[in-house]
Amino acid sequence: MNTTAVARAPIPSAGERQGLTFPALFAAAAAARPSSVAVTDGDRSWTWARWRSDADAVAKGLQDRGVEPGDVVAARLPNSWEFLTLHVALAQLGAVLLPLHLAHGPADVDALLGLARPVAVVDRDEWTRIRAEGAGGVPRPVAVEPSMPFVALPSSGTTSTRPKICLHSHDGLLSNAAALASTSPLTRDDVVVSASPFSHLFGLHSVHQGLFGGAVVALLPGWDADDFLALADTAAVTALCAVPAQLHDVLSRLGGRTLPALRTVRTSGAPVPARLVRDLRAAVNAPVLVTWGMSEIGAGTSTRPDDPDEAASSTVGHPLPGAEVRVRNGELQFRSATTFLGYLADPELTRASFTGDGWLRTGDLARLDDDGRVVHLGRTGNLINVGGRKVVAREIEDLLAHRGRVAVVGVPDERLGEYPCLVTDDPRLTLDDAVATLREAGVADYKLPLELVTVDAIPLTPSGKIRRGKLAELVASRTAAPREGPAAEDLLRVVRECASRLLGGAELIDPQRTFRDYGFDSAMSVRFRNELASETGLSLPSGVVFDHPTPAALARHLGAAAANTLPTGFEQLYRLVCKEEPRAAADMIRAASLARPVFTASDPVVGEVVPLASGPGRVAVVCFSSMLPMTTPTKFTEFARAFAGVADVHGVAHPGFAEGQSLPADADALAAAHIAALASIVGEKSYVLCGYSSGGWIAHLLAERLANDPSAGLRGVVLLDSSWPSPDFIRDKASTALAGSVHREEALGIDEVGLTRLTATGAYLRLLDDWTPSPPGVPVLHVGAEIAGATWELPHEAATASGDHLTVLPAAGQVVATWLSGLPGSGAPCDL
């Protein structure tokens, strides 16, 4: 996507910007002390001059690849030399940096890439290639203006269902960083380290603030308290930016040590307990500055070094210079000239985020204290609706904070609407203990959690906020391990024992009396359901005692439900087996897919369509990715660059890979779903079907179904390094590909793809077990990878593209574009 063409809503705002650009800010810092150290990781150091020369090389390499002003380039990099040089390089070109959190799973990354449509995605390997291509050169000069788009930041509220990307200008984001720096300036004598990733605005701001004063940037690639302490000693770190959870970790590792050089600690992203502030002050003798902000605004408020310690533990400080805050109906609203330009490609959402007089609706609950400081009370979205009565999750969390890291999420319930569920990483905490503590504090009964879930770690965002969406997913998908069974004949005993424990009696309840006879209401039924889930490992609705009103009836139902439940840890077991016995692992997910609901050809589920390129050409390109668990239409983003401004390119997601979707019952159902998606994409236009790897099998299968329909508009099939799908290949090579996928996921830090995607892959393998391709009646192009490329057995036109199987798509785009221009009746390339 090129952001110069993105429509943005006019946003009235207060204050003034300073006319800043990142290239000018960096050039001034580098010119002041070119031979001095600018960046260090403790073992290595880089000067300002080296930073500038490497950034020039990266900029030249990107420019030679066609990156232009306004283009979005995604970065999947840790806090590293590569990130810093890429940041400077993109700013020099007037391009826009989209930093991707390494902690994001494939669904979140796919959604962000699908929305932003970057012209390139840069990881460490790609950075190395780009720098080598541009080594020794400098990019052509680009006139970068303060108002130009600079950084595209995913909102901290981003989910894979509706991603939001905040687009910032040079002047807006840097003026905001300057305002924050004014509250506690950094100088040439400072060494600043961010424990938060640069892919988050809190981390990125540490770099920008350092540039204003010429401070040294110390690199911490990933969070580890011991690594930080080693870096703090080696590099004499003076300023630390870290979220509260990381500060807890530091305190737990200090063990009486001090950090004599440390003079400033800045934190953000989550509530800061008073005890943490006191302990930090005692341990490091540095002021703790608390900042509140959002991806939409950068930093909004901050405490100051001369504020009392109580301000840091009870407020998030005053608005930054040039900013204003107000509270309307409990919601914090913010206004400043440095707010974002708008949500990328979503002007309607941008307009809806502001009041008519220019105040950003933050979605945060707050009040102002007597001194005008902001007291942050959580998110409006964290309200739990219990039968029409509202529970603020933060209230319960604060009352239980002394018991370790806890979180409260709402669990959907057919009777209550939602109920509060307490999640903890402390196995010693029980629900009874938590409820007793809350009752002593005077908490109303309807606010009390009805369930407790213990996890290995509370999922946090890179800024240290609780990932409530992820937490809700974990709670929703929990399947407790059964305690050595129970066998079907023992289920009645389990039901009676669980009910009796909940009622506080020693005698087992009567198997024929109804649960209502014993006083079960909606709240009690939830707690009873959770007891049963813990004992049996079954996922049950909270109203199960009303649907099966006696213990005997419920036991019969549980016996039937147990037959279709996958065991706890299935995905972890699959990964282990995949490494040693790939074929056995493939058999596991084939079998597991049989438990999924299916759709038939008469009622197809249409896969999501992702536009990848657009142009006036007469022939559209419709793309299908492979059937591996991490499959996504955005795999074709760089492939589609060859068609930008020339022809329409669409990616179609395979049905069944997204949560809540059914799987195709057979090959006919799969074909019907994709043909229905085709109808919504191409209309009267001609098209070719294009599939990568095993996605080529699906493209070919569809072509066979469409061959006898002259009105379909099918002009050809393109197979991108697709291997011939013999039974032996599907059983053996596909299994090896699955094992390779697991290794790549682990290399990216992904340890959870999810049962939905795994079982979808298993189902698709089953669907094609008995399929042998037949000639589709239209031209077929097979594009093999230059390195160890695949082959196809039916008649086809062969071509080769540079790269191996994993890297062939970018080069294949141009090969396919050239082939299409030569199809009979296609005309010149611009008429594709």
KATAPE-V972157 format. One record per residue. RES is the residue in one small letter. PHI is phi in whole degrees, -180 to 180 (none if undefined). PSI is psi as a letter, one per 40 degrees, with the letter a starting at -180 (* if undefined). OMEGA is omega in whole degrees, 0 to 359 (NA if undefined). Layout:
# KATAPE-V972157
res,phi,psi,omega
RES,PHI,PSI,OMEGA
RES,PHI,PSI,OMEGA
This chain:
# KATAPE-V972157
res,phi,psi,omega
m,none,i,174
n,-106,h,188
t,-75,e,177
t,-68,e,182
a,-102,e,183
v,-80,h,178
a,-75,h,180
r,-127,i,181
a,-79,i,174
p,-68,h,185
i,-121,h,175
p,-67,i,184
s,-152,i,181
a,-100,i,174
g,79,a,183
e,-135,i,172
r,-96,i,189
q,-107,e,179
g,72,f,187
l,-97,i,167
t,-131,i,182
f,-68,d,177
p,-59,d,179
a,-69,d,179
l,-63,d,180
f,-66,d,181
a,-60,d,180
a,-67,d,180
a,-67,d,182
a,-70,d,182
a,-72,d,184
a,-68,d,182
r,-147,g,187
p,-60,d,183
s,-94,e,179
s,-85,i,179
v,-68,h,178
a,-109,d,185
v,-140,i,176
t,-147,i,171
d,-115,e,180
g,97,d,178
d,-99,d,181
r,-124,i,177
s,-137,i,179
w,-129,h,180
t,-85,i,176
w,-63,d,180
a,-64,d,179
r,-66,d,178
w,-59,d,181
r,-67,d,184
s,-70,d,178
d,-68,d,177
a,-64,d,177
d,-61,d,181
a,-64,d,179
v,-66,d,179
a,-62,d,179
k,-64,d,179
g,-61,d,179
l,-67,d,181
q,-64,d,178
d,-65,d,177
r,-84,e,176
g,102,e,179
v,-69,h,185
e,-121,i,176
p,-55,h,180
g,90,e,179
d,-68,i,176
v,-92,h,175
v,-123,h,181
a,-88,i,179
a,-123,h,174
r,-115,g,189
l,-136,i,173
p,-77,a,172
n,-66,h,193
s,-157,i,174
w,-60,d,180
e,-63,d,180
f,-63,d,184
l,-63,d,181
t,-70,d,177
l,-64,d,180
h,-59,d,179
v,-66,d,183
a,-61,d,181
l,-65,d,178
a,-63,d,178
q,-60,d,183
l,-87,e,185
g,74,e,179
a,-87,i,188
v,-117,h,178
l,-85,h,171
l,-113,g,180
p,-80,h,181
l,-108,h,178
h,-64,h,176
l,-66,d,180
a,-78,e,180
h,-65,h,173
g,-80,i,184
p,-61,d,182
a,-65,d,179
d,-65,d,180
v,-63,d,180
d,-60,d,181
a,-65,d,180
l,-67,d,179
l,-67,d,179
g,-65,d,179
l,-78,d,186
a,-79,d,181
r,48,g,181
p,-66,i,177
v,-80,e,178
a,-159,i,172
v,-121,h,187
v,-111,h,168
d,-110,a,185
r,-64,d,180
d,-64,d,181
e,-67,d,177
w,-59,d,180
t,-61,d,179
r,-66,d,182
i,-65,d,180
r,-62,d,180
a,-64,d,180
e,-67,d,183
g,-102,e,185
a,-57,h,177
g,83,e,182
g,-116,i,175
v,-130,i,181
p,-74,i,172
r,-64,h,183
p,-63,i,176
v,-126,h,178
a,-79,h,181
v,-95,h,181
e,-102,i,181
p,-57,d,184
s,-85,e,184
m,-72,i,176
p,-60,i,190
f,-127,d,183
v,-137,h,174
a,-112,h,187
l,-111,h,174
p,-60,h,178
s,-63,i,179
s,-64,e,176
g,-93,e,184
t,-61,h,170
t,-130,i,182
s,-70,e,180
t,-82,d,178
r,-150,g,181
p,-70,i,174
k,-127,h,180
i,-121,h,184
c,-91,h,182
l,-97,h,182
h,-115,i,173
s,-88,i,175
h,-56,d,187
d,-66,d,182
g,-63,d,184
l,-70,d,182
l,-75,d,175
s,-65,d,176
n,-66,d,178
a,-63,d,179
a,-65,d,178
a,-65,d,178
l,-68,d,180
a,-62,d,181
s,-67,d,180
t,-78,d,178
s,-162,g,189
p,-64,i,171
l,-103,i,183
t,-126,a,178
r,-63,e,180
d,-85,e,184
d,-94,i,171
v,-125,h,185
v,-107,h,176
v,-128,h,175
s,-107,h,172
a,-79,e,176
s,-86,i,183
p,-67,i,176
f,-65,e,177
s,-73,e,174
h,-110,i,186
l,-62,d,178
f,-62,d,178
g,-72,d,181
l,-64,d,178
h,-61,d,180
s,-64,d,177
v,-68,d,182
h,-64,d,178
q,-64,d,179
g,-61,d,180
l,-64,d,180
f,-61,d,181
g,-107,e,182
g,74,f,182
a,-74,i,176
v,-80,h,177
v,-96,h,176
a,-99,h,188
l,-101,h,174
l,-124,g,189
p,-59,d,179
g,-148,i,185
w,-82,h,170
d,-153,h,186
a,-61,d,179
d,-66,d,176
d,-63,d,178
f,-62,d,182
l,-63,d,177
a,-66,d,179
l,-66,d,180
a,-61,d,178
d,-71,d,185
t,-67,d,186
a,-98,e,181
a,54,f,183
v,-64,h,180
t,-109,d,183
a,-134,h,181
l,-119,h,172
c,-112,h,185
a,-154,i,177
v,-81,i,184
p,-55,d,180
a,-61,d,179
q,-70,d,177
l,-67,d,173
h,-58,d,181
d,-61,d,180
v,-61,d,181
l,-61,d,182
s,-69,d,183
r,-98,e,187
l,-63,d,177
g,55,f,179
g,90,e,177
r,-70,i,173
t,-125,i,176
l,-121,g,190
p,-61,d,182
a,-79,d,187
l,-70,h,181
r,-120,e,180
t,-145,h,172
v,-123,h,177
r,-114,h,182
t,-132,i,183
s,-165,i,169
g,95,d,184
a,-157,i,178
p,-58,i,181
v,-113,h,181
p,-63,i,180
a,-60,d,181
r,-62,d,179
l,-63,d,179
v,-63,d,180
r,-62,d,183
d,-66,d,179
l,-65,d,180
r,-59,d,181
a,-71,d,186
a,-83,d,187
v,-119,e,177
n,55,f,178
a,-126,i,178
p,-65,i,178
v,-104,h,181
l,-99,h,182
v,-104,h,180
t,-117,h,171
w,-114,h,178
g,-164,a,179
m,-146,i,177
s,-61,d,181
e,-74,d,187
i,-126,e,191
g,81,b,176
a,-88,h,181
g,-112,d,179
t,-137,i,178
s,-160,i,168
t,-79,i,183
r,-116,i,181
p,-58,d,182
d,-92,e,176
d,-71,i,174
p,-67,i,181
d,-57,d,182
e,-62,d,180
a,-64,d,182
a,-72,d,183
s,-96,e,183
s,-123,e,181
t,-138,i,172
v,-113,f,171
g,85,a,180
h,-92,i,173
p,-61,i,176
l,-67,i,177
p,-53,h,180
g,87,e,181
a,-113,i,178
e,-133,i,173
v,-131,i,171
r,-151,i,179
v,-119,h,179
r,-126,h,181
n,53,f,178
g,85,e,182
e,-93,h,175
l,-77,h,176
q,-121,i,191
f,-132,i,178
r,-143,h,179
s,-165,i,176
a,-71,e,186
t,-97,e,177
t,-67,i,184
f,-64,i,177
l,-74,d,181
g,148,i,177
y,-79,h,183
l,-57,h,176
a,61,f,180
d,-145,g,181
p,-64,d,180
e,-65,d,177
l,-64,d,178
t,-60,d,181
r,-61,d,182
a,-68,e,182
s,-81,e,182
f,-119,i,171
t,-75,i,181
g,-62,d,180
d,-101,e,167
g,91,e,179
w,-97,h,178
l,-74,h,175
r,-82,h,188
t,-77,d,186
g,78,e,179
d,-99,i,174
l,-88,h,183
a,-161,i,168
r,-145,i,178
l,-105,h,178
d,-83,a,185
d,-64,d,180
d,-94,e,179
g,84,e,176
r,-79,i,182
v,-91,h,174
v,-100,h,186
h,-86,h,186
l,-119,e,179
g,109,a,184
r,-104,i,175
t,-62,d,179
g,-71,e,180
n,-96,e,174
l,-77,h,179
i,-109,h,184
n,-93,h,182
v,-103,g,180
g,59,f,180
g,92,e,177
r,-103,h,190
k,-96,h,175
v,-116,h,176
v,-90,h,184
a,-55,d,183
r,-60,d,180
e,-60,d,181
i,-69,d,181
e,-61,d,181
d,-64,d,182
l,-71,d,181
l,-110,e,185
a,-61,d,181
h,-72,e,179
r,-93,e,182
g,105,a,181
r,-77,h,180
v,-130,i,176
a,-147,i,178
v,-123,h,178
v,-128,i,176
g,-88,h,177
v,-109,h,180
p,-58,i,181
d,-146,h,185
e,-69,d,181
r,-102,d,183
l,-89,e,188
g,87,c,173
e,-149,i,169
y,-140,i,181
p,-74,h,176
c,-121,h,179
l,-93,h,179
v,-118,h,183
t,-140,i,173
d,-105,e,179
d,-107,h,183
p,-66,e,180
r,-80,d,182
l,-77,h,176
t,-111,i,178
l,-63,d,179
d,-62,d,178
d,-62,d,181
a,-64,d,180
v,-64,d,179
a,-62,d,178
t,-61,d,182
l,-69,d,178
r,-63,d,178
e,-62,d,179
a,-84,e,177
g,84,f,181
v,-73,h,180
a,-63,i,184
d,-58,d,185
y,-68,e,179
k,-89,e,185
l,-72,h,177
p,-64,h,180
l,-99,e,183
e,-150,i,174
l,-127,h,178
v,-120,h,178
t,-101,h,180
v,-123,i,178
d,-66,d,180
a,-155,h,175
i,-69,h,180
p,-69,h,182
l,-121,i,172
t,-76,i,177
p,-58,d,179
s,-92,e,176
g,91,e,176
k,-77,i,176
i,-67,h,176
r,-80,g,188
r,-66,d,177
g,-63,d,179
k,-65,d,180
l,-63,d,179
a,-64,d,177
e,-64,d,180
l,-62,d,181
v,-67,d,182
a,-67,d,185
s,-99,e,184
r,-64,i,174
t,-141,h,184
a,-69,i,180
a,-73,h,178
p,-67,i,181
r,-88,g,177
e,51,f,182
g,122,b,357
p,-83,i,176
a,-69,i,184
a,-55,d,182
e,-69,e,180
d,-93,e,185
l,-63,d,179
l,-62,d,177
r,-62,d,180
v,-61,d,180
v,-59,d,183
r,-68,d,180
e,-66,d,180
c,-62,d,180
a,-64,d,181
s,-65,d,178
r,-61,d,181
l,-65,d,180
l,-81,e,177
g,79,e,181
g,-109,i,180
a,-89,d,184
e,-86,h,180
l,-68,i,181
i,-73,i,182
d,-70,h,183
p,-67,e,184
q,-104,e,177
r,-83,i,183
t,-78,i,176
f,-63,d,178
r,-63,d,178
d,-58,d,181
y,-94,e,174
g,89,e,180
f,-69,h,172
d,-116,a,184
s,-61,d,182
a,-65,d,179
m,-65,d,181
s,-66,d,178
v,-65,d,181
r,-64,d,178
f,-67,d,178
r,-56,d,182
n,-68,d,175
e,-61,d,180
l,-64,d,179
a,-61,d,180
s,-65,d,183
e,-80,d,190
t,-106,e,184
g,76,e,182
l,-97,i,174
s,-91,h,187
l,-128,i,175
p,-72,i,183
s,-68,d,180
g,-93,f,185
v,-61,d,181
v,-74,d,177
f,-87,d,177
d,-75,d,180
h,-130,g,200
p,-72,e,178
t,-118,i,177
p,-56,d,181
a,-65,d,180
a,-66,d,181
l,-67,d,180
a,-63,d,178
r,-64,d,179
h,-65,d,181
l,-64,d,179
g,-62,d,178
a,-74,d,183
a,-68,d,185
a,-63,d,186
a,-70,d,187
n,-116,f,182
t,-111,h,175
l,-72,i,182
p,-72,i,174
t,-59,i,177
g,79,e,182
f,-58,d,183
e,-64,d,179
q,-63,d,178
l,-64,d,179
y,-58,d,182
r,-63,d,179
l,-64,d,180
v,-65,d,184
c,-60,d,182
k,-72,d,184
e,-102,d,183
e,-135,g,185
p,-56,d,182
r,-67,d,178
a,-65,d,178
a,-65,d,177
a,-62,d,177
d,-63,d,179
m,-60,d,184
i,-77,d,172
r,-60,d,182
a,-66,d,181
a,-64,d,181
s,-65,e,181
l,-67,e,180
a,-83,e,182
r,-81,i,173
p,-67,i,185
v,-127,i,170
f,-120,i,182
t,-111,i,181
a,-64,d,181
s,-80,e,180
d,-143,g,187
p,-73,i,172
v,-97,h,184
v,-84,h,180
g,-70,i,178
e,-64,i,179
v,-108,h,181
v,-117,h,176
p,-70,h,184
l,-116,d,177
a,-159,i,179
s,-141,i,180
g,-176,i,187
p,-83,e,186
g,-58,i,183
r,-82,e,181
v,-117,h,178
a,-91,i,178
v,-115,h,181
v,-114,h,192
c,-111,i,177
f,-127,h,179
s,-81,i,183
s,-71,i,182
m,-100,e,178
l,-68,i,185
p,-57,d,182
m,-90,e,183
t,-58,i,180
t,-165,i,178
p,-63,d,181
t,-70,e,173
k,-56,d,184
f,-93,e,184
t,-58,d,181
e,-75,d,174
f,-56,d,186
a,-72,e,180
r,-59,d,180
a,-66,e,184
f,-110,e,183
a,-60,h,181
g,77,e,184
v,-115,d,185
a,-152,i,177
d,-77,h,174
v,-128,h,180
h,-126,i,170
g,-106,h,180
v,-118,h,180
a,-77,i,178
h,-75,h,180
p,-65,i,178
g,104,e,179
f,-88,e,180
a,-101,i,181
e,-56,h,176
g,87,e,180
q,-88,i,173
s,-84,i,178
l,-96,i,174
p,-66,h,182
a,-70,d,181
d,-160,a,182
a,-64,d,178
d,-64,d,179
a,-66,d,178
l,-62,d,180
a,-62,d,180
a,-63,d,180
a,-65,d,182
h,-73,d,177
i,-67,d,175
a,-64,d,177
a,-65,d,178
l,-58,d,182
a,-60,d,180
s,-77,e,184
i,-92,d,195
v,-95,d,181
g,60,b,180
e,-91,e,186
k,-78,i,172
s,-74,i,184
y,-157,i,169
v,-120,i,177
l,-99,h,186
c,-129,h,181
g,-129,h,179
y,-101,h,177
s,56,b,179
s,-68,e,173
g,-64,d,175
g,-64,d,177
w,-62,d,181
i,-68,d,177
a,-59,d,180
h,-67,d,178
l,-59,d,179
l,-65,d,180
a,-60,d,178
e,-62,d,181
r,-69,d,185
l,-92,e,188
a,-60,d,184
n,-95,e,180
d,-114,g,183
p,-65,e,180
s,-86,e,186
a,-69,d,180
g,85,e,181
l,-72,h,182
r,-110,e,182
g,177,i,178
v,-127,h,177
v,-119,h,179
l,-111,h,184
l,-98,g,181
d,51,f,177
s,-90,h,178
s,-88,i,178
w,-63,h,188
p,-85,g,174
s,-70,i,178
p,-55,d,179
d,-65,d,180
f,-65,d,182
i,-62,d,182
r,-76,d,187
d,-102,d,184
k,-67,d,178
a,-64,d,178
s,-64,d,177
t,-64,d,178
a,-62,d,177
l,-63,d,178
a,-63,d,177
g,-62,d,178
s,-63,d,178
v,-62,d,179
h,-63,d,180
r,-67,d,178
e,-61,d,180
e,-66,d,177
a,-65,d,179
l,-88,e,180
g,81,e,181
i,-100,h,181
d,-120,e,179
e,-151,h,175
v,-89,d,177
g,105,i,181
l,-64,d,182
t,-60,d,182
r,-70,d,180
l,-63,d,182
t,-70,d,175
a,-64,d,176
t,-60,d,178
g,-59,d,180
a,-67,d,181
y,-66,d,175
l,-63,d,179
r,-64,d,184
l,-61,d,186
l,-101,e,182
d,-57,d,186
d,-106,e,183
w,-96,h,172
t,-124,h,183
p,-61,i,173
s,-126,i,183
p,-56,h,185
p,-85,e,179
g,82,e,176
v,-135,i,178
p,-58,i,179
v,-123,h,173
l,-111,h,174
h,-111,h,180
v,-105,h,179
g,-91,i,176
a,-71,i,180
e,-62,d,181
i,-101,h,176
a,54,f,182
g,-72,i,180
a,-82,i,179
t,-128,i,181
w,-130,i,190
e,-94,d,179
l,-77,i,178
p,-56,h,182
h,-166,i,170
e,-95,h,184
a,-103,i,174
a,-146,i,181
t,-131,i,175
a,-127,i,183
s,-65,i,179
g,107,i,175
d,-106,a,185
h,-59,d,185
l,-82,e,187
t,-120,e,190
v,-76,d,191
l,-61,d,181
p,-56,d,181
a,-71,d,181
a,-66,d,181
g,-57,d,181
q,-68,d,178
v,-61,d,181
v,-68,d,179
a,-60,d,179
t,-65,d,180
w,-62,d,181
l,-63,d,181
s,-65,d,180
g,-96,e,177
l,-64,i,180
p,-54,h,178
g,85,e,182
s,-80,d,181
g,78,a,181
a,-67,i,181
p,-53,d,182
c,-71,e,180
d,-103,e,184
l,-51,*,NA
